[in-house]
Amino acid sequence: MIHSMTAFAREQAHTPQGELIVELRSVNHRYFDCSFRIPDALRALEPRLREKLSATLARGKVECLMRLQAHAGESSSLAVDEARLDDLLGAARLVAERLGEAAPVSPMEILQFPGIYTSLEQSEEALQDTAVALFAHALENLQASRRREGDNLAALIDERLVAVEELVRIARTLLPELMQAQRDRITARITELGTEVDEGRLEQELVYMAQKTDVDEELDRLSSHAAEVRRALGKGGPCGRRLDFLMQELNREANTLSSKSQSVRTTLDAVELKVLIEQMREQIQNIE
């Protein structure tokens, strides 16, 4: 399958800490590149998420945004560990007796001691598990979107390939006629001038000119490159770079065809070829 590098996916889930939102944006890029903007509570997940992305996508610039929006009007519920609190207060009294004139300990200082209270909300570990599952779902949707867009791009490229192959076919049928027309023009001009010429030398010059303007090899290479483009599209997978290279080769042959042109018809065909190749190249910029 052909995949585009342009896509967007968004997933959302309700958690006790708030609404967790995952957004993935992908655009075309020469290589694979990803960036993350995620809450501190989920920062430890970044290497794991980055690995998932690189294992799924071959090319493209991907931005991952995670947001955790607190529920409006809701507050955290706290539970005090009374056994641990008793131990801490006992230790504090012992220290105060030894010091003699110790300042009293405030309730807020007590609450800041690790383990005195716990949140009744979902644990951070559970939140991370939810985030990973939500990210996986968003990545799956992103890839599906890239695949659908890739199918559309492949269809557009195939339409233009058909047009390229038709132009090549027409040029082949016209080639003998154009070569003969060129020969007739030269011989007619010599006749008009009334100049005596060496028939053998004239024949050599005509053959030489025919070789210079012969575009049979260019037409063969255009057909070959077009067939290779179609083969790459049929094979699927990450083929954007190969297709881009083939567009360069197609354009090279079209330029040569234009430079060798000896008629308005072949010049117009060469221009049309270059237009079609440029249209394909623009689409290929988005293919993975």
C-alpha positions, 0 to 999 in steps of 0.5 A: 500500500502507498501511504501519504505523509499528510494526516491528522488523528485525535483521540480523547478519553475520560480519566479521574485526573481529567480529559486526556487528549492525544493529537497526532499531526503528520506532514511531508518531510525528507526523513522521519522526524517526531516531536512531543509536547506532553504533560509532566505526569506523562513525560516518562512515556516519551521514549516508549511513544517515540519508539512506537512511532518510528516502528510504524512510520518510515518518513514524515514530520510528526507532532504529538500533542498530549493534554490533560484537562482537569474536570471543571468543578472537581477537586481531588479527594485525599486520604490521610494514612493515620498509622503513618501520621501517628508514627510521624507525630511520635517522632516529632514529639521525641525530637521536640523533647530532646531539643527542648525549645523546638518550634511547633510543627504546622499541619502543612509541614506534616502533610508535606511528609512523604506518604502521609496522604494519598490521592483517591484518584486513579494512580499515575501508573494507570494514567500512563496505561490509558495514555499509551492505549489512547496513543496507540489508537490515535496512531492506528487512525493516523496510519489509516488516514495516511493509507487512504490519502496514499491510495488517492495519490496513487490513483492521481499519479496513475492517471498521469502515467496513462497520459504520459504513455499515450504521448509516447505512443503517439510520438512513436507513430509520428516519428517515421513521418517526421523523419521523412518530412525533415528529409523532404524539406532539405532535398526540396531546399537544395532543389530550389537553390539549383545547386549541384550536390554529391548524392553520396555526401548528401545521403551521409549528411541526411543520415547524420541529421537523422541521427541527431534528431532521432528520439527513439532512445528517449521514447524508450527510456520514457516508457521504461521509467513510466513502467518503473513508476507503476511497478513501484506504486504496485509494490507499495511500502515506503517508495517516495524517494524512489518515485522522486528519483524517477520523476527526475529521470522522466523530466531529463528525457522530456527535456532531451525530447524537447531539445531534439524536436524538429516539429511543432507537434513534438515540441508541444508533446514534450511540453505536455510531458513536462507538465504531467511529470511536474504534476506527478512530482508534486503529488509524490512529495507527499508519499512516504 
